[in-house]
Amino acid sequence: MTTRSTKAKLVALALFLATAATVALVPERQGTPIPVQTVSPAELTNGHAKIEVVFVLDTTGSMGGLIQAAKEKIWSIATTMASAKPAPEIRMGLVAYRDRGDAYVTRVVDLSSDLDSMYATLMDFQADGGGDGPESVNKALYDAVNSVSWSQDPKAYKVVFLVGDAPPHMDYQDDVKYPETIAAAIQKGIVINAIQCGTLDDTTHQWQQIAQLARGEYFQVDQAGSAVAIATPFDRKLAELSAAIDETRLYYGSKEDKAEQERKVAAGAKLAATSSVESLARRAEFNASASGTTNMLGKQELVDAVSSGRIRLADIERDHLPEPLQARPPAAQQAAIDEMAGKRQALMTEINEVSKERADYLRKKVEESGGAEKSLDAQLYKAVREQAKDKGLSYDADAPAY
């Protein structure tokens, strides 16, 4: 059960929601989308630039290293995508797959700009099962194309990254085979890239064919993912700053709105408790980007809404305000919001400064190691940069965010 503690001091008002107990986002029945809070992105992009990406991830026993790499690198992948011009709205989803006879065949996490909730769900996935050759790749691709809420916007860059080490079962008579699914993906404007983990010949052939048919890219990484994973002296500071910004959030709305908001806060608390310091630092950098604003704030965040002038404090019903503000006079309410806004701006400035130092440190370390051209990070970036051009998105950086 979610609990809340209200503190009397004005400076700690945001803890009213930030101390909500962690709610486990446990994957549900196979093939059914796991509900993730959907945050309206209108304030960010007004519909001009969108990236929608679904990772189709083999979660059988041999994929443990890659799954761990995904848990560590999702935030830096999001930051890489966020570096586009113009700044895009980013929505991410996930299809985890195994095979018939395993604990599940597929589990679907729908597309959402609430990456905290998506990531909290990803943390629940562990490598298990498999071990008998082909997997249910056809079902996974079908769900990625047909069970996910892709936008109807023809200008959106819509992309699937298929990640696995075993070929698809082509002997299941009741499966929709991948050529048919790929034809549907093309009709929807979805590109499918195929990332092979390991060097199994049967997988190489099928993955290359999938990428070719789906107008995507094929590339191969080692079994652990070949991702750049370098700790820096700046990670802990960024993690601390990110946690401090989370505590500046105040939410308003009906009881239903607040319940939804508390679920998002609980997801953030879960990832803070279970993520590595390095991963939390990467989250801080994404949240500090223009594209990360929606994930950082969530829906109906009071400080941003009032400070930006999108809503007047006087127009919000008293019982729709955060409980610590409801009994205070209007002047004290405004003072609390102004204080939180100032604190948040100072924290954001510091995050940007520390992030530059972290980026310089990482660049030097990568250069010292001989470069990272074959890393998962670099190959993902190359595919995104080339494919997104057709949707009016440009990337100037020579290397991805790490």
N, C-alpha and C positions, 0 to 999 in steps of 0.2 A: 504494500500500500504506500502511496506517495504521502510524505509528511512535509509540513512547512513550519519554519520557525520565524517569527516576526521579531525583529530587534528594534528597540526604541530609537536608537540613534539614527538621525537622518542620513548620515554618511554611509550607513550600512543597509539602506533600504533595499537594495537590489538582492540581498541575500534571501529576501522573502521567497523568491522563486528559485534562486540558485542552489538553495539547500534542499531542494526536492530530492527525495531518495531515488536511487537508480531503479529504473524499470527495465527489466530484461526484455530485449526485443528478440524473442526466440522465433526462428523460422517456423512457418506453419506447414500445412499439408502440401504435398508435392504439386507443382504446376500451378499453384494459386499465388497471385501476387501478395507479398507481405506489405501491409499498408504502411506507408511512410508519409509523414506530414508533408503536404504540398504547400509551398510558399509562393504566393503570387510574385512574379518577377517584374511586374509592370513598372515599378518605381526605378528599376535598374536600367532596363533597355528599351522600354516602350515598344517591344516587339522587333527591334531592328537587327539584333545579332544574337544567335542562339547556337549553342553546342549541346547536343544530346548524345551521351555515350553510354553504352551498355557493355559491361564486361561479362562474357560467357566463360565461366571458369570451371574447369575440371577440379573437383574436390575429392578425388579418390586418394588412396594412401600414398601413392608415389609423388603427389603434388604438394607435399608438406612444405618444402622449401619455397616454392613459388607462392603458395598461399600466404606464408609469412612475409614474403617480399611485398605482396599486394597490400597487406595490412600496414606495412611501413611506408609504401610509396604512393598510395592513393592521393594523399594531400599534395605531394610535389607534382604528380601528374595533373591534378586540378590546377595548381599554380601555373604550370607550363601552359595549359590551355587558356588560362585567364590572361596570359600576357599578349593575347591577340589585340589587334586594333581593327575596329572598335572593340571595346571591352564587351565580351559576350555574357549573356546569361548562361550558366552551366548547370545542366541537369544530368545526374548520373543514376544508373541502375545496375542491377546485377542478376545474372542467371547462374546459379550454382548447379552443377550436374554430376551425376554418377552413372548408375546403370540399373536395369531391372534386377531385382533381388537384393539391392543395397538398401540402406535406410530410407533413401528417397531417389527418385529419378531426376527431377528438377525442383528447384525452389527459386521463386522469382521475387526480386525486390524491385518495385516499380521505379520509373524515372522520377526524380525529385531534385529540386534545388536545395533541399534540406540535407546536405551531405553529412551532417552530424548523425542523423538518424540512419542513413544508409550505412555509414561507417560502423556505427554501433551494432548493426545487424551483421556486417561483414566479420566483426570480431567473434561472432558466435560460430562461424564456420571452421571446422577442423578437417584435416585430411583423414579419410578413412574409407574402407571398402575398396572395390576394384580388384586389381591383381589378376584379372582373367582376360586381358586383351582389350578388344574394342569396348567403347563406352557409348552412352546414349547422346551422342553429339547431334544427331538429327533432331531429336526432341528438344534439346537445348536451343538450337538455332531457331526452330519453329517457335518456341516460347519467346525468344528474344525479339522476333519480328512481329509476332501476332498477339502476345499477351502483355505487352508493354505499351504504355500510353504515349506513343510518339506523337509529336505535334503535327498538325496539318500544314505548317508553314513551309513552303517550298524553298525558302531562303535559309532554313536551319541546316547546319552541318550535323547530319545524323549518322552515327558510326557505331559499329559493333567490333569489339576485339575478342575473338575466339582464342582462348588460351588453354592448351592441353597437351598431353603427350601420347595419347592413344587414338587410333583411328575410329571412325563411326561404325556402329553396327549397320551394315547394309543388308542384313539378313532378316530384320524384323519386318514382317509383311504388313503390319498395320502402322508403320512409321511413315510420316511424310519425309521423303528423302531430301537431302540438302539442295539439289538443283532446283526443285520446285519451290522450296522456301526462299532461295536466293532470287528467283524470278519475282516473287512477291516483294522482297526487300528492295529490288531495283525499282519496282513500281512505286514504292513508298519513298524513294530517294535515300535509302539506307545503304551505306558502304560497309562491307564486312572485311576486316583484316584478320589474318590467321597467324597466330604466334605459336610456333611449335617449341615445346620444352623437350630437350633431349634430341636424340638422333634416330629414332625408330623409322626405318625406311617406309613402312606402310603409312605411317602418319605423314611423312614428308609428302608423299604423292597426293594424299587426300587434302592436306592443308593447302598445298600449292594450287590444286584445282579449285578449292573453295575460294581462295583469294582471287584467282583469275576470273572465275565466273561472276564474282561479286564486285568486280572493279576495285578491289582492295590490294593490299600489300601482304606478302608472306615474308616472315623472318623467323629465324631460329635463335633460341637462347639456351643456355645450359639448364639443367634440371632445377636449379635453385632460382633461375630467373635472370641472372647476370645484371642485377640492378646495382646502381651505385649506392652504397650504404656507408657513409662516412660521418662519424660523430664529430661535432665541432664544439669549441669552448663557448659558443653562443646559444646552444640549444636550450639549456636550462633557463636562461634568462628569458628567451622568447616564450617558453612554456609558461613561465610565471606571469609574464605580461599578458598573455592570452587569457589565462585564468582570471586575472584582474579585470580585463575588459568584460568577460562573461558576467562578472558581478555587477556591472553597471547597467544591466538590462532590466527594464521594468515593462510589464505587459498590462494591457487593458483589454476590456471586452466582456462579453457575457460569460456565464459559468461554462458554457460549452467551449468558448474561445480559450478560456483560461486552462481548461483541462487539456486542450490540444497543445497549448503553450508549455504546460508543465511536462508533457511527454517529450517535447523537444529538449527542455532543460535537463530532464532525466537522462536522455540519450547523451547529452554533453557531459553530464556527470559520470556516466558509464565509461565513455571513452577516456576521460581524464584519469579514471581509476585504473584502467587496463592498458592504456597505450604507453609506448616508450616515450622517453623525454624527446628523442629525435622526431618521432611522429608528431608530438604535440607542437614542436617548433615549426614543423612543416605546415600544420594546421594554422598556426598563428600567421604565417606568411600568406597563406591563401586568404584567410579572413581579412587581412589588411589590403587585399587587392580590391579593385572596383567590383569584380565579379564575385568576390567572397562576401560582400555586404549582406546579401540575402541570407546566406547560411549563418553568418555571425549574429544577425539581429532576429531572424525569424519573422513571424507574422504579428502585426499590431504591437510593435515595440514603442513604448510611450516616449522615451527620451528622444529618439530620432524623429518620431512623428511630430512632436511639438516643436523641437528645436529647428526643424526644417521648414516649419510653417504649413505642413500639409494638413494639420488638424489643430484646432484651438482647444486648449485645456478646458475652457468654459463649456465647450460643446459635448464633453464626455459626461455621461451620467455618473453620479457619485459612486454607485455600486459597481460600475464598470472599471473604476480605477483600482490600482493595487491596494490591498487592504491597509498598508501603513499610511497611505495618502488620504484615505477616505475621510478621516476625522479632522484633517488639518484644514485651515483656512486657505483660500485660493493663493494668497501671496506665499505662504509656506510651501504649498504644492509646487508652485513655479520655481521657488528657490531650490527645492530638492532636485527638480529636473535640470535646472541650470548647472547645479553642482555636478551632477552625474555627467552631463554633456561635456563640461570642462575637463573632468577627470578622464573621460573616454578619449577626448582629443589629444590630451597629453600622452596617454598610453599608446595611442595609434602612432603618434610622432616617434615615440621611442622604439616601437616595433619596427618601423621603417628604417630607422638608423641602425639598429642591431641587425636587421636583415641584410643590409648592404655589407656589413662586416662579415656576416656569415657567408654571403655569396662570394666575396673576395677570397675568403679562406678556402671554400670548396673548390673554386676555380683553380687555385694554386695546387691544391692536393690532387685534383684530377690531372692537371698537367704533369705533376711530378710522377704520377703513376703511369704515364704514357698515353693518356687520353681515354675516352670512354665511348668511342664510336660504335662498338658492338654491344653496348649495354642496352638493357631493356628501356631505360630512360631515353637514350638517344634515338633508338629505332622507333619508339612510339612517337617521339617529337617529329622525326622526319616524315612519318606517315601523316600525322595531323597537319603539319605545315603545308605539305603538298596538296592534300585533299581539301583543306579548308579554304584554299585560294579560290576555288570555284564558288564559294559562298560569300566572297567579299571580305574574308578575314585574312589579315597579314601578320606574319611573325618575323620580327627583325633579329631576335637573339640568335647567336651562333650555336648555342647549346641550351638544353632544357634546364628547368629548375631541379635542383637535387635536394 
